[in-house]
Amino acid sequence: MASRGSFQTRLGYTFKDPALLELALTHPSVSHEKSESLQNNQRLEFLGDAVLQLVISAELFRQFPTRDEGTLSKARARLVNKEALAEQAIAVEIGPELVVSRGEEKSGGRERPSALADAFEAVVGAIYLDGGFTKVKKFIHTQFAEAFKSADAGRHVGNPKGELQEILQSKNAVAPEYRLLDSQGPDHDRFFECSVRHCGNELARGTGKSKKAAETDAATNAIAALQGGQGR
């Protein structure tokens, strides 16, 4: 098993149990290729996601004492969506450390944002198990220091499309898709209807005097529907 000393230096954390780090860096493709019940980083990814959510939520709560729940949720989504986590993984050079299958290697799996983001979450989970909450909190605060400084919890006020995208991408990397459903009327007085979809499901529809206005209305309606579904 590799010591991964330089990687641990980049993390700013040295594992007492190196096997945990090795597991965090083992891509699921290894298990699939060898058709064996080999462990991979998916369980640690699950744990790391929860730890990240807690630590980042607490820090945003502290940094933005006047922001409401919905605004804080959007700020958190910007920090922990797959794209943002992939950037964090690149910063500590996780890609070269990943243990991947031959097929995944050939297809560029080391650079795939989803794989990098998942591995970063798994590393967070591994640090939590190895060192406890205080250590993982320190790691996350260090890793996200610049992101926290630039976190603007009100950035998407007046931008429903940007707001919706961040809400959805906090769950997965798939962006919302807007479709023009109908347009009627003369050129000087057109009426447009658009829908917004995500992962094949229609979230809402909107109307407006331009395609852009209809898309914005659809995004606004989708946000209202999603927030209503979350309950209070």
C-alpha positions in Angstrom: 0.0 0.0 0.0 1.4 3.4 -1.0 2.3 5.7 1.8 0.9 8.7 -0.1 3.0 11.0 2.1 3.1 13.9 -0.3 -0.7 13.7 -0.8 -1.2 13.7 3.0 1.1 16.8 3.2 -1.2 18.5 0.6 -4.2 17.6 2.7 -2.6 18.9 5.8 -3.6 15.7 7.6 -1.7 12.5 8.4 -3.8 9.4 8.7 -3.3 7.1 11.7 -5.0 4.4 9.7 -3.6 4.6 6.1 -6.1 2.0 5.0 -8.9 4.5 5.4 -7.2 6.9 3.0 -6.6 4.1 0.5 -10.3 3.2 0.6 -11.3 6.8 0.1 -9.2 6.9 -3.1 -10.5 3.6 -4.5 -12.9 4.3 -7.4 -16.0 2.0 -7.8 -14.7 1.0 -11.2 -12.1 -1.2 -9.5 -14.8 -3.4 -7.9 -16.8 -3.6 -11.1 -13.8 -4.6 -13.2 -12.6 -7.3 -10.9 -16.1 -8.6 -10.4 -15.2 -9.1 -6.7 -16.8 -7.8 -3.6 -13.9 -5.3 -3.2 -14.6 -2.2 -1.1 -14.6 1.2 -2.8 -15.1 4.8 -1.7 -18.9 5.0 -2.1 -19.7 4.5 1.6 -17.1 7.0 2.7 -18.5 9.4 0.0 -21.9 9.1 1.7 -20.5 9.9 5.1 -18.3 12.7 3.8 -21.2 14.4 2.1 -23.1 14.6 5.5 -20.0 15.9 7.3 -19.5 18.6 4.7 -23.1 19.7 4.8 -22.9 20.0 8.6 -19.6 21.9 8.8 -20.4 24.2 5.9 -23.9 24.9 7.2 -22.6 25.8 10.6 -20.0 28.2 9.1 -22.5 29.9 6.9 -24.9 30.2 9.9 -22.1 32.0 11.7 -20.9 34.2 8.8 -24.4 35.4 7.8 -26.4 36.0 11.0 -29.1 38.0 9.2 -29.7 35.6 6.3 -32.8 33.4 6.2 -32.9 29.6 5.8 -33.5 29.7 2.0 -30.7 32.1 1.3 -28.3 30.1 3.4 -29.3 26.9 1.6 -28.5 28.5 -1.7 -25.1 29.7 -0.5 -24.3 26.1 0.8 -25.4 24.7 -2.6 -22.8 26.9 -4.3 -20.1 25.5 -2.0 -20.9 21.8 -2.1 -22.2 21.1 -5.6 -20.3 18.6 -7.7 -18.5 21.3 -9.7 -17.3 23.1 -6.6 -16.1 19.9 -4.9 -14.3 18.8 -8.1 -12.4 22.1 -7.9 -11.5 21.4 -4.3 -10.3 17.9 -5.4 -8.1 19.5 -8.1 -6.6 21.9 -5.6 -5.2 19.0 -3.5 -4.4 16.9 -6.7 -6.7 14.0 -5.9 -6.8 12.8 -9.5 -3.3 11.3 -9.7 -3.9 9.5 -6.4 -7.1 7.7 -7.5 -7.1 3.9 -7.8 -9.2 3.3 -11.0 -9.8 0.4 -13.3 -8.0 0.1 -16.6 -11.2 1.0 -18.5 -11.7 4.1 -16.3 -8.1 5.1 -16.8 -8.5 4.9 -20.6 -11.7 6.9 -20.6 -10.1 9.8 -18.6 -11.8 8.9 -15.3 -9.1 10.6 -13.2 -10.2 14.0 -14.6 -13.9 13.4 -14.5 -15.5 16.0 -12.3 -18.0 13.6 -10.7 -15.2 11.1 -9.8 -13.1 13.9 -8.3 -16.0 15.3 -6.3 -17.0 11.9 -5.0 -13.4 11.2 -4.0 -13.1 14.5 -2.2 -16.3 13.7 -0.2 -14.8 10.2 0.6 -11.6 11.8 1.8 -13.6 14.0 4.1 -15.4 10.9 5.4 -12.1 9.2 6.0 -10.6 12.1 7.9 -13.7 12.2 10.1 -13.4 8.4 10.9 -9.7 8.7 11.5 -9.4 11.9 13.4 -12.8 12.8 14.6 -15.0 15.9 14.2 -12.4 18.5 15.3 -9.9 17.4 12.8 -12.3 17.2 9.9 -13.7 20.6 10.7 -10.2 22.1 10.6 -9.6 20.4 7.3 -12.8 21.7 5.8 -12.3 25.2 7.1 -8.8 25.3 5.7 -9.8 23.8 2.4 -12.8 26.2 1.9 -11.2 29.3 3.4 -11.2 31.2 0.1 -14.6 30.0 -0.8 -16.0 31.2 2.5 -14.4 34.6 2.0 -16.1 35.1 -1.3 -19.4 33.4 -0.3 -22.2 35.9 -1.1 -25.4 34.5 0.4 -27.5 37.0 -1.6 -25.7 36.6 -5.0 -28.7 35.3 -6.9 -31.3 37.8 -5.7 -33.3 38.7 -8.9 -31.8 35.8 -10.8 -34.2 32.9 -10.6 -32.5 30.8 -13.3 -29.1 31.0 -11.5 -30.8 30.3 -8.2 -32.6 27.2 -9.6 -29.5 25.9 -11.1 -27.6 26.0 -7.8 -30.5 24.4 -5.9 -30.6 21.5 -8.4 -26.8 21.1 -8.7 -26.5 20.8 -5.0 -28.1 17.3 -5.6 -26.3 16.4 -8.8 -24.3 17.9 -11.6 -27.1 17.9 -14.2 -28.2 21.4 -15.2 -31.8 22.4 -15.7 -33.1 22.3 -19.3 -35.5 25.0 -20.7 -37.8 24.2 -23.6 -40.0 26.5 -25.7 -43.5 25.1 -25.7 -45.5 27.7 -27.5 -45.3 31.2 -29.0 -48.3 33.1 -30.3 -49.3 36.6 -31.5 -47.9 39.2 -33.8 -44.2 40.2 -33.7 -44.9 43.3 -31.7 -46.9 41.5 -29.1 -45.7 37.9 -28.8 -46.6 35.5 -26.0 -44.2 32.7 -25.0 -44.6 29.6 -22.9 -41.6 27.6 -21.7 -41.0 24.7 -19.4 -38.0 23.8 -17.2 -36.9 20.2 -16.8 -34.4 18.4 -14.7 -33.2 14.8 -15.2 -36.1 14.2 -17.6 -38.8 15.5 -15.2 -40.8 18.7 -15.8 -40.5 21.0 -12.8 -42.7 23.9 -13.9 -43.9 26.1 -16.7 -43.8 29.9 -17.2 -45.0 32.5 -19.6 -43.8 35.9 -20.7 -43.5 38.5 -23.5 -40.1 37.0 -24.5 -38.5 33.6 -24.4 -36.2 34.8 -21.7 -39.0 36.2 -19.6 -40.9 32.9 -19.9 -37.8 30.9 -18.8 -37.4 33.2 -15.8 -41.0 32.7 -14.9 -40.6 28.9 -15.2 -37.6 29.0 -13.0 -39.4 31.1 -10.4 -42.3 28.7 -10.4 -40.0 25.7 -10.1 -38.2 27.2 -7.1 -41.6 27.8 -5.4 -42.6 24.2 -6.1 -39.4 22.8 -4.8 -39.4 24.9 -1.6 -43.1 24.1 -1.1 -42.3 20.4 -1.4 -39.6 20.7 1.3 -42.1 21.6 3.9 -41.6 23.9 6.9 
